[in-house]
Amino acid sequence: MLSKKKLGFFFIALLCLLMAANYFLDNKISLFLKKTNVLTLNALQENFSPFWQFVNDFKKLSNYEIKNEIAYLRNENFLLKNQINDLKIYEKENQELKELLTLKTNSQQDHIFSKIISYDPQNQFLSLVVDKGEAAGVKSGSPVIAFQKEQRFLVGFVLLAGEETSLIQTLFHKDTQIAVTIGGSQAKGILRGKNYFQESLVIEFIDINLTNLINQPVFTSGLGQKYPADILIGKSTKTIKKNYGLFQQVEVLPYSDFFKIKYVLILKK
């Protein structure tokens, strides 16, 4: 049996051995990890070097270069907007040319082609001025029509013919009176303006017993011989009946958009 002195010496020797082994193993493990880290970093550096190069190049861009790039993009945007505006102008010109072609080919009556050059700014579109007058054969009282969407419609009549220009009184004027029919029915009456541009017109003297007068096209009837028959005016929208009398009224929404009219035909009498 070992003495206490020998047993103590044994434990001290064992402890020293364990410490030496631990030191040796730690060095080996650290060396292994260091080698592994070096290999990993090398691999990452090889794979991501283009990315880091891009980042470094971006950082090197000066404020001056960035401002130049922004200015270039703004200029490109400005040029594109101008091109879009040019295309819109060309589209508008093509539409006007189409309107001119329609005017010249769709009218089967003798007419004088004319361009609207002005209107009364205080009574918008109650009257118009066109660039043709007596020198071109225009006569007072002549009907005036136009075309939109290949549909002819009534504008008004020549109130006064000058030498080179003429004054047109439109169907919106309160003094305008037009004999009309409603749809395919026998409803006949007299259409008047209200002196307000683009508001509903009114047909008076419609037989109070007539029905089915709403959402019907309204045409000139040809009675009175001032306007040819079957020229479109608009669409009926409402009937007005009073508690007394033999007649009812019908409101009419004009077909024409006078803001888009540039050319008219003055029909020869």
C-alpha positions in Angstrom: 0.0 0.0 0.0 1.4 3.4 -1.1 2.4 5.9 1.6 0.7 9.3 1.8 4.0 10.9 0.5 4.1 8.7 -2.6 0.4 9.2 -3.2 0.7 12.9 -3.2 3.7 12.8 -5.6 1.6 10.7 -8.0 -1.3 13.2 -8.0 1.1 16.1 -8.7 2.7 14.2 -11.6 -0.7 13.4 -13.1 -1.8 17.0 -12.8 1.3 18.2 -14.6 0.7 15.6 -17.4 -2.8 16.8 -17.9 -1.7 20.4 -18.1 0.9 19.6 -20.7 -1.6 17.6 -22.7 -4.1 20.4 -22.5 -1.6 23.0 -23.7 -0.5 20.8 -26.6 -4.1 20.1 -27.7 -5.1 23.8 -27.5 -2.2 24.8 -29.8 -3.2 22.1 -32.3 -6.9 23.1 -32.2 -6.1 26.8 -32.6 -3.8 26.1 -35.5 -6.5 24.1 -37.1 -9.1 26.9 -36.6 -6.7 29.5 -37.9 -6.0 27.5 -41.1 -9.8 26.9 -41.5 -10.5 30.7 -41.2 -7.8 31.6 -43.6 -9.2 29.2 -46.2 -12.7 30.5 -45.7 -11.7 34.1 -45.9 -9.8 33.4 -49.1 -12.8 31.7 -50.7 -15.1 34.6 -49.7 -12.7 37.1 -51.0 -12.4 35.3 -54.4 -16.2 35.0 -54.8 -17.2 38.5 -53.6 -14.4 40.5 -55.0 -16.5 41.9 -57.9 -19.1 43.0 -55.4 -16.6 44.8 -53.2 -15.1 46.3 -56.3 -18.5 47.7 -57.2 -19.0 49.1 -53.7 -15.6 50.7 -53.8 -16.2 52.2 -57.2 -19.5 53.6 -56.1 -17.9 55.2 -53.1 -15.4 56.9 -55.4 -18.1 58.7 -57.4 -17.8 62.4 -56.7 -20.8 64.6 -56.0 -20.1 66.3 -59.3 -20.5 63.1 -61.2 -23.8 62.3 -59.4 -25.2 65.7 -60.1 -24.3 65.3 -63.8 -26.1 62.0 -63.9 -29.2 63.6 -62.3 -29.1 66.5 -64.8 -28.8 64.0 -67.7 -31.8 62.1 -66.5 -33.9 65.3 -66.1 -33.0 66.3 -69.6 -34.1 62.9 -70.9 -37.4 63.3 -69.1 -37.9 66.7 -70.5 -37.3 65.4 -74.1 -39.7 62.6 -73.6 -42.4 64.9 -72.4 -41.9 67.1 -75.5 -42.2 64.1 -77.7 -45.5 63.2 -76.0 -46.8 66.7 -76.5 -45.8 66.6 -80.2 -47.7 63.3 -80.6 -50.8 64.9 -79.1 -50.5 67.9 -81.5 -50.2 65.5 -84.4 -53.3 63.6 -83.2 -55.3 66.8 -83.0 -54.2 67.8 -86.5 -55.2 64.4 -87.8 -58.6 64.7 -86.2 -59.1 68.2 -87.8 -58.1 66.8 -91.2 -60.6 64.0 -90.7 -63.3 66.5 -89.8 -62.4 68.5 -93.0 -62.7 65.4 -95.1 -66.0 64.5 -93.6 -67.4 68.0 -94.1 -66.4 68.0 -97.8 -67.6 64.5 -98.6 -70.7 63.9 -96.5 -72.8 66.9 -97.5 -75.0 66.2 -100.5 -76.3 69.8 -100.7 -74.6 72.7 -102.3 -72.6 74.5 -99.5 -69.9 77.0 -98.7 -67.1 75.7 -96.6 -66.2 78.1 -93.8 -64.0 78.3 -90.7 -65.1 79.8 -87.4 -62.9 82.7 -86.5 -64.5 84.2 -83.4 -67.5 84.2 -81.1 -69.1 86.7 -78.7 -67.1 86.3 -75.5 -69.9 87.7 -73.3 -72.5 85.3 -74.8 -70.4 82.3 -75.5 -71.6 80.5 -78.7 -74.9 82.3 -78.9 -73.3 83.8 -82.1 -70.3 82.9 -84.2 -68.3 84.7 -86.9 -67.1 82.7 -89.9 -64.5 83.6 -92.6 -66.9 83.7 -95.5 -69.3 86.4 -96.6 -71.2 87.7 -99.6 -68.1 87.6 -101.8 -68.2 83.8 -101.4 -71.9 83.6 -102.1 -73.2 83.6 -98.5 -76.7 84.9 -98.0 -78.5 85.9 -94.8 -80.9 83.3 -93.5 -78.9 80.3 -94.9 -78.8 77.2 -92.6 -75.4 76.3 -91.0 -74.5 72.7 -90.2 -71.4 70.9 -88.9 -70.2 67.3 -88.5 -68.9 65.4 -85.5 -68.3 61.7 -85.4 -69.5 61.6 -89.0 -72.9 62.9 -87.9 -74.3 66.1 -89.3 -76.1 68.4 -86.9 -77.6 71.9 -86.9 -75.5 74.9 -85.8 -77.9 77.7 -86.6 -78.3 80.2 -89.5 -76.7 83.2 -91.1 -78.0 86.2 -89.3 -76.0 88.7 -91.2 -73.7 88.3 -94.2 -70.9 90.8 -94.6 -68.5 91.2 -97.5 -65.8 88.8 -96.2 -67.3 87.4 -93.0 -70.7 86.4 -91.7 -72.5 86.4 -88.3 -74.1 83.0 -87.3 -76.9 82.9 -84.8 -76.8 79.5 -83.1 -79.7 77.4 -81.9 -78.8 78.4 -78.3 -80.1 81.9 -78.9 -83.5 82.7 -77.4 -84.7 84.2 -80.7 -84.0 81.0 -82.6 -87.1 79.1 -83.7 -86.9 75.7 -85.5 -89.7 73.4 -86.6 -88.8 69.9 -85.3 -90.0 66.4 -84.9 -89.2 64.0 -82.1 -88.0 60.6 -83.1 -90.1 58.6 -85.5 -93.3 59.8 -83.9 -95.8 62.4 -85.2 -94.8 64.8 -82.4 -94.0 68.2 -83.9 -93.2 71.5 -82.3 -91.1 74.6 -82.3 -87.7 74.5 -80.7 -86.2 77.6 -78.9 -83.0 78.4 -77.3 -82.6 79.7 -73.7 -79.7 82.1 -74.2 -77.4 79.8 -72.2 -74.7 77.9 -73.9 -74.9 74.1 -73.7 -78.1 74.1 -71.6 -81.1 72.2 -72.7 -83.2 73.6 -75.5 -87.0 73.6 -75.3 -89.6 72.3 -77.7 -93.0 74.0 -77.3 -96.5 73.2 -78.6 -96.3 69.4 -78.3 -99.7 67.8 -78.1 -100.3 67.0 -74.4 -101.7 63.5 -75.2 -98.5 62.3 -76.9 -96.3 59.9 -75.0 -92.9 58.0 -75.4 -91.1 61.3 -76.0 -88.0 60.7 -73.8 -84.6 59.6 -75.1 -85.6 60.2 -78.7 -83.5 62.0 -81.4 -84.8 65.4 -82.4 -84.6 66.5 -86.1 -85.6 69.4 -88.1 -89.0 68.8 -89.7 -88.5 70.9 -92.8 -91.7 72.9 -92.1 -91.3 76.6 -92.8 -88.7 76.0 -95.4 -85.9 77.7 -93.5 -84.1 74.5 -92.6 -83.9 71.3 -94.6 -85.6 68.2 -93.0 -83.8 65.5 -91.0 -80.9 67.5 -89.6 -80.1 66.3 -86.1 -80.4 68.7 -83.3 -80.1 66.6 -80.1 -81.9 64.1 -77.8 -85.1 64.6 -75.8 -84.5 64.3 -72.0 -87.6 65.5 -70.2 -91.2 66.4 -70.6 -92.9 69.3 -68.9 -96.7 69.2 -68.4 -98.8 71.9 -66.7 -102.2 71.4 -65.1 -103.9 73.3 -67.8 -103.6 73.9 -71.5 -103.4 71.7 -74.6 -99.7 71.4 -75.0 -96.6 70.1 -73.2 -92.9 71.0 -73.5 -89.9 68.7 -74.1 -86.4 69.5 -73.1 -83.6 68.7 -75.6 -79.9 68.1 -75.0 -78.0 69.4 -78.0 -75.9 66.8 -79.9 -73.1 69.2 -80.7 -70.1 70.0 -78.6 -69.4 73.6 -79.8 -66.0 73.7 -78.1 -64.8 71.2 -80.8 -66.4 72.8 -83.8 -63.9 74.6 -86.0 -65.4 74.3 -89.5 -69.0 74.6 -90.7 -71.0 74.3 -93.9 -73.3 77.1 -95.0 -76.0 75.5 -97.1 -76.9 77.4 -100.2 -80.6 78.4 -100.4 
